[in-house]
C-alpha cells in the first residue's frame, strides 16, 4: 500500500509540472517503483529525444503475485565507434565477410527454422511493444525455460545446434541453443533478420568457446547472454573475442584495427610521412583454425 501511494503521488506531481520538471519527477517515481514510467517515455518521444538504456535488468514477479516492473537505467554510454548497419562490428572488432566456415552446416540447419506453438504466439504478441521491452521479455523467457545442458550429455555428441522448437520443448540446451531460440523468437516479435546475429566467441575469462546473441536496436548493439538476464551494450563486453558471426544468410569472421607506427622517409623535405592501414590481428584462416567444436556456458 505504501508503494502504491508513493507511485500515485509521484505521477500526480509529474503530470502537474512542466515537461522538463515532469521528466525529473518521473525519474523519481522510477527510483521508487524500480521501473521506467510511461510518462518519461512519452515526454522523451515528444521532445524528439528517445531514451536509450545502457542496461535493462529485469526482476522477477514476487511470490505474493505483485508484478515487479523491470528496472531500466537511462545512462547514455560514451560512443565507442559508429554503428555499422551492414555487418557485426562487435566487441571492438571489424567484421570480415567470408564465404565458408566449419560451422556452415550447423547454421543452415537452424537458420530458417521457425518457432511454433506457445513460444511463437508469445513472441508475436510482443510486436507492438518497444524494442527494448521485446528484447528483455524474450531474453527472460528463454533463460527461465531452458536448463543449461552440454550436448555431450543430451545428445552424446560434441556439438549439435538445435532449433528453438526443440530447445524449448526439451527445456535443455547449451549456449548456442539459447541464442538460437532467442533469435527465432525475436523474428516472431518483429525484429529483422539483418539485426539478429548469432556470434561465436572466445570467452577470455573461462578460456572456452561460447555463443551469444547480438541485436541491433535503438541505434545500439546489444548483447543477450544465457548467463544473465541483464542486457548490456556489446561495446562494454571486454571478455569476449568474436570468431564467427551469422545473420541473414551471411557469415563473418573478425579482425581488429591496428595503427601502423609512423614511417619516416629518409630524404623527406619536411614532416615524416605517416601511414595507417587496417591489419587483422589474426588472419581469417587463423580465426577459423582457432575455433574448436563444443561450447561452454
C-alpha positions in Angstrom: 0.0 0.0 0.0 2.9 2.4 0.8 4.5 1.7 -2.6 1.1 2.4 -4.4 0.6 5.7 -2.5 4.1 6.8 -3.4 3.6 5.9 -7.0 0.4 7.8 -7.3 1.9 10.9 -5.6 4.9 10.8 -8.0 2.8 10.5 -11.1 0.4 13.3 -9.9 3.4 15.6 -9.3 4.8 14.8 -12.8 1.5 15.5 -14.6 1.2 18.8 -12.9 4.7 20.0 -13.8 6.2 21.4 -17.0 7.8 18.9 -19.4 11.3 19.3 -18.0 10.1 19.2 -14.4 7.8 16.3 -15.2 10.7 14.3 -16.6 12.7 14.9 -13.4 9.7 13.9 -11.3 9.1 10.7 -13.4 12.7 9.8 -12.7 11.9 10.0 -9.0 9.0 7.7 -9.5 11.2 5.3 -11.4 13.6 5.3 -8.4 10.6 4.5 -6.1 8.9 1.9 -8.3 12.0 0.4 -9.8 10.8 0.9 -13.4 10.7 3.5 -16.2 7.4 5.4 -16.3 5.2 5.7 -19.4 5.3 9.5 -18.7 9.1 9.6 -19.2 8.9 7.7 -22.4 6.1 10.0 -23.7 7.9 13.2 -22.9 11.1 11.9 -24.5 9.2 11.0 -27.7 7.5 14.4 -27.8 10.9 16.1 -27.4 12.4 14.0 -30.1 14.9 12.5 -27.7 14.1 8.8 -27.1 15.6 7.3 -24.1 18.4 4.8 -24.7 19.1 2.5 -21.8 22.6 1.3 -21.1 21.3 -1.9 -19.4 18.0 -3.5 -18.9 17.9 -5.5 -15.7 14.6 -7.2 -15.1 13.3 -8.6 -11.8 11.0 -11.5 -11.2 7.4 -11.2 -10.0 7.2 -11.5 -6.3 5.8 -14.6 -4.6 2.8 -12.5 -3.5 1.7 -12.2 -7.1 2.5 -8.5 -7.5 4.2 -7.7 -10.8 7.6 -6.0 -10.1 8.4 -3.8 -13.0 11.7 -4.2 -14.8 14.5 -1.7 -13.8 15.8 0.3 -16.7 18.8 2.6 -16.2 18.8 5.6 -18.6 22.5 6.2 -18.9 23.9 7.3 -22.3 27.1 5.4 -22.8 30.2 7.0 -24.5 30.2 6.4 -28.2 32.9 3.8 -28.7 32.6 3.6 -32.5 30.0 4.3 -35.2 27.4 1.5 -35.5 27.7 -0.5 -38.7 24.3 -1.4 -40.2 25.6 -4.0 -42.6 28.0 -6.0 -40.5 28.5 -7.1 -36.9 31.5 -5.0 -35.7 31.0 -6.3 -32.2 33.2 -6.3 -29.1 35.7 -3.9 -30.7 36.3 -5.9 -33.8 35.9 -5.4 -37.5 33.7 -8.0 -39.3 35.1 -9.5 -42.4 32.7 -11.4 -44.8 33.7 -14.9 -45.7 32.1 -17.5 -47.9 32.6 -20.7 -45.9 33.2 -21.7 -42.3 33.4 -25.1 -40.5 30.0 -24.3 -38.9 28.0 -23.6 -42.0 26.2 -26.9 -41.9 25.1 -26.4 -38.3 23.9 -22.9 -39.1 21.9 -23.8 -42.2 20.0 -26.4 -40.2 18.6 -23.9 -37.8 18.8 -20.6 -39.7 15.4 -20.8 -41.3 13.7 -22.9 -38.7 10.7 -21.2 -37.2 9.5 -21.4 -33.6 5.9 -22.5 -33.3 3.1 -23.1 -30.8 3.0 -21.3 -27.5 6.5 -19.7 -27.8 5.6 -18.3 -31.3 2.3 -16.9 -30.0 4.0 -15.4 -27.0 6.6 -13.7 -29.2 4.1 -12.5 -31.8 2.0 -10.8 -29.0 5.0 -8.6 -28.3 5.2 -6.9 -31.7 3.6 -3.6 -30.6 5.9 -3.3 -27.6 9.1 -1.1 -27.7 12.2 -2.8 -28.9 13.9 -3.0 -25.5 10.8 -4.5 -23.9 10.7 -7.2 -26.6 14.3 -7.9 -26.1 14.0 -8.1 -22.3 10.9 -10.3 -22.4 12.3 -12.8 -24.9 15.6 -12.9 -23.1 14.0 -13.8 -19.8 11.5 -16.2 -21.4 14.2 -18.4 -22.9 16.6 -18.1 -19.9 13.9 -19.2 -17.5 12.7 -22.1 -19.6 15.9 -23.7 -20.6 18.4 -25.5 -18.3 22.0 -25.5 -19.5 23.0 -29.0 -20.6 26.0 -30.0 -22.6 25.4 -31.6 -26.0 27.7 -34.5 -24.9 25.2 -35.2 -22.1 22.0 -34.6 -24.0 22.9 -35.9 -27.5 26.0 -37.9 -26.9 27.9 -35.7 -29.4 30.4 -32.9 -29.0 28.3 -30.1 -30.7 24.8 -30.0 -32.1 22.8 -26.9 -32.8 19.1 -27.2 -32.1 16.2 -25.2 -33.3 14.1 -23.0 -31.0 11.3 -25.5 -31.1 13.5 -28.4 -30.0 15.3 -26.4 -27.3 12.1 -25.0 -25.7 10.3 -28.3 -26.0 13.1 -30.2 -24.3 13.8 -27.4 -21.8 17.5 -28.1 -22.2 20.4 -26.8 -24.3 23.8 -25.2 -24.3 24.8 -21.6 -25.1 24.2 -21.6 -28.8 20.8 -23.2 -28.3 19.8 -20.4 -26.0 21.0 -17.8 -28.6 19.2 -19.6 -31.5 16.0 -19.8 -29.5 16.1 -16.1 -28.8 16.9 -15.2 -32.4 14.0 -17.2 -33.7 11.6 -15.8 -31.1 12.7 -12.2 -31.8 11.9 -12.8 -35.5 8.4 -13.5 -34.5 8.5 -10.4 -32.3 9.2 -8.3 -35.3 12.9 -7.9 -35.5 14.5 -8.0 -38.9 16.9 -10.9 -39.8 19.7 -8.4 -40.6 19.6 -7.1 -37.0 20.0 -10.5 -35.3 23.5 -12.0 -35.1 24.5 -15.4 -33.7 28.1 -14.7 -32.6 30.6 -17.4 -31.7 33.2 -16.0 -29.3 36.2 -17.0 -27.3 35.5 -16.4 -23.6 38.8 -14.9 -22.4 37.9 -15.5 -18.7 36.9 -19.1 -19.0 39.2 -19.7 -22.0 36.5 -21.6 -23.8 34.2 -21.2 -26.8 30.9 -19.6 -26.2 27.9 -18.3 -28.3 25.7 -15.3 -27.7 23.0 -13.3 -29.5 23.8 -9.8 -30.5 20.9 -7.5 -31.6 20.9 -4.1 -33.3 18.2 -2.0 -31.7 17.5 1.7 -30.7 20.7 2.8 -32.5 22.9 0.4 -30.4 24.3 -3.1 -30.5 23.1 -5.1 -27.5 24.2 -8.4 -26.0 21.9 -11.2 -24.9 23.7 -13.9 -22.9 22.3 -17.1 -21.4 24.3 -16.5 -18.2 22.3 -13.4 -17.2 19.0 -11.5 -17.6 21.0 -8.3 -17.9 21.0 -6.8 -21.4 24.2 -4.8 -22.0 25.8 -2.7 -24.7 28.1 -5.0 -26.7 30.7 -2.3 -26.6 31.1 -2.8 -22.9 31.8 -6.6 -23.1 35.6 -6.8 -22.8 35.9 -10.5 -22.1 34.6 -11.9 -25.4 36.8 -12.2 -28.5 34.4 -12.8 -31.5 35.4 -15.5 -34.0 32.4 -16.0 -36.3 29.0 -14.3 -36.7 26.0 -15.5 -38.6 22.9 -13.5 -39.8 20.5 -13.3 -42.7 22.3 -15.8 -44.9 25.7 -14.2 -44.4 28.8 -15.1 -42.3 31.7 -13.0 -41.0 35.0 -13.6 -39.2 36.6 -10.9 -37.1 39.7 -8.8 -37.2 40.9 -5.7 -35.3 42.2 -2.3 -36.3 45.9 -1.7 -35.6 47.6 1.6 -36.3 50.9 1.2 -38.1 53.7 3.2 -36.5 54.8 6.4 -38.3 57.2 5.8 -41.2 59.9 8.4 -41.8 61.3 8.6 -45.4 65.0 9.4 -45.1 65.1 12.2 -47.6 61.7 13.7 -47.0 61.9 17.5 -47.1 59.6 18.3 -44.2 57.4 16.3 -41.7 57.5 12.5 -41.7 55.0 10.7 -43.9 52.6 8.8 -41.7 50.7 5.9 -43.0 47.9 3.8 -41.3 46.2 0.8 -42.5 43.7 -1.8 -41.4 45.5 -5.0 -40.3 43.8 -8.1 -39.0 45.0 -9.1 -35.5 44.6 -12.6 -36.8 44.2 -13.8 -40.3 40.9 -15.3 -41.5 42.4 -18.8 -41.6 43.9 -18.4 -38.2 40.5 -17.4 -36.8 38.9 -20.5 -38.2 41.6 -22.8 -37.1 41.3 -21.4 -33.5 37.7 -22.5 -33.3 37.1 -25.8 -31.6 33.9 -27.8 -31.6 31.7 -27.8 -28.5 30.6 -24.8 -26.5 30.6 -23.9 -22.8 28.5 -21.8 -20.7 
